[in-house]
Amino acid sequence: MAQFRHFEDLPPVTPTWALWQLGFRPFYLAASGFAALSVGLWTAQYAGWLGHAYLAGAVWHAHEMLFGFTLAVVVGFLLTAGQNWSGRPTPGGPWLMALVALWLAGRVLVLTPFGWVAALVNIAFPLAAATALAIPFFHAGNRRNYFFIGLLVVMGIASGSVHLAQMGLLRIPDWLGIRVGLDIVLFIIAVMAGRVIPMFTNNGVAGAGAGRNAALERLALGSVLVLLVADCLQLRGLPLIAVAGIAACAHATRLALWHPWKTLRVPIVWVLHAAYLWIPLHLGLRVLAEAGWVAANLATHALAVGAIGGMTIGMMTRTARGHTGRPLTVDCWEVACYLLILGAALVRVALPLALPDLYALSVRASGLMWSAGFALFAIRYWPVLTRARLDGKPG
């Protein structure tokens, strides 16, 4: 029997306003709302209805889904987890409001002609988030997680490169910064998935027996870092095929050790396994794309919609419930969110592979499912994320 439980079965929620107490609250709401709206905005821009936009068309869409939506989720998660890892407070109240305002300003400015201002703000946001994370980490001597600070700094550099290339001030492809940013997010997901998915699986599914292999862990994470370097150097051909192929095998084997088939009755666990499956699929599609057998954007969307979209919706529901004192069970509304996002990935990637003539339909259908899934999360979790914890604890 699937682990469903309705919110109405839980104790009444205190009306105390708690949106600015911890990073996951405003950033999860902002990211989910933006995810729901951004596809419609991109379509409007592509149709020419937003003619004064600074970043146009597909570049805007890719930049905003990566440095807007995804980075907001990453920052919200890291500010929340960082407080647990370090035992020191991360920004709340006015400082958290300022960080969210900086993120929001970046989303607005890329729709204006003010390129320099948009670039500075979009570089400043991940740097400000890195600083907010660095302070508690350094004070606590939490060296194990210092690398997250560095990754946020590199995300700022990658975002800046997109802007500078768009303004003609940097002679690199517009997509290089986006490709590097996607690799960084892939590495973050790979690290966090290795830390939490086996634990969540064994805690949530009796007898699951999810395991880890130290050598395989090093290979899985190391291969993603090598891929990042290869993309930075714009390597093509056989070297890229070899790196992506090794990474695909390593991550597929890693997932198999977690026994995903044993999680099918526990939605809050299986969604993480289903999302992670898109990582070896993405890497495999990169091999096929480099060989000229499939379109490269299918590999990109396997990562962006399947892995990133699926992992964010799964982790947002789980961490939001855990950090608001709710049981780690879900109802039919959350399962609908999971199915809509993972379904959007399947439609966006599998349909064009099977029926290339339906490419335009796959884009529209996938966009509709994506927007519906995140809109449903934002509506459903508004009372969860804006009100105090059920157990009365801070956070």
C-alpha positions, 0 to 999 in steps of 0.5 A: 500500500502506497504511503499516502496521507492527507494534510487534513489528517495532520494537527492544525497548523499555527498561523504564525508567519514563518516564511523568512525563518530559513532559506528553503521556505522562500526559495522553494516557493519562489523557484516553484512559482518561477518554474511554472511561469517561465515556460510561458514567458519564454514562449511569449519572448520567442513569439516576439511579445517581449521584444525588449528582452536583454537575453533572447529566446533559447538563451534566456530560457536556458539561462533562467531555468539554470541560473534562475530556477535551479540555482534558487532551489540549490541555494535554498537547500544549501542554506537549510542543510548548511545550518544542520551541517555547521550547527551555526545559523544561516541567513534569516529575516532581513538578510534572507529577504535581501538574498531573495530580492537579489535573485528576483532582481536578476529574473526581472533584469534579463527581460530588460535592455539593461545588459550590464546591470542584469549581468552584475546582479546575476553574478552577485546572487551566487556570490552572495549565497556563497558568502552566506554559506561560507560564514557558518562553515568557516566558523564551524570548521566544516571543511567537508562542505567547503567545496559547495562554496567554490561551486557557487562561485563557479556558477557565478562565473558561468552566469557571467560568461553567458552575459558577456558572450551575449554582449559580444565582450567575450569570444566564446559560445553563448552555450558554454557557460550554460553547459558548464553550469549544467555540469556543476549542477549535475555534480551537486546532485551526484554528491547529494544523491550519494549522501541521502538516497541510500539512507532515505531508501533504507530508512523508508523501505524495510529490507531495501538493502541499498548499498555503496561501494567506495571505489564506485563512488569515486569513479561516479563523482570523478567522471562528472568532474572530468566531464566538467573539465572536458566541457570547459576545454570544449573537447569533442569527439572520442575523448568526450564520448569516452568520458561520458560513456564511463560516467554513464556506466558508473552512475547506472551501476551506482543506482543499481546498488540502491535497489530502486525496484524495492521502493515502488510502494513509497512515492517519497523515495521512488521519486528520487530513484526515478530522477536519478535514473535520468543521470545515466540516461543523460550521459548516454544520450551525450555519447549518442549526440557526440556520435551524431546519432541523436540531437544534442538538446535531447541529452540536455533536457534529459538532465534539465527536465528529468534529473534536475526537475525530478530531483528538485520536486522530490527533495523539495517535498521531502525537505519541506515536510521534514523541516516543518515537523511533518511526517515523511509521507505524501498524498495524491497531490504530491504524487501528481507533482512527481508524475507531471515532472517526470512525465514532462521529461519522458515526453520531452526526450522520448517522444522526439526520439520515437517520432521526430515529426512530433517535436513541436508537440513534445515541447508544448506538452512537456512545458504544460506538464512541467508548469502544472507540476510546479504550480501544483507544488507552489499552491499545495505547499504555500501553507506549509512553507509560510507557517511555523513548524508543527512541532514548535521548533525554530526554522 
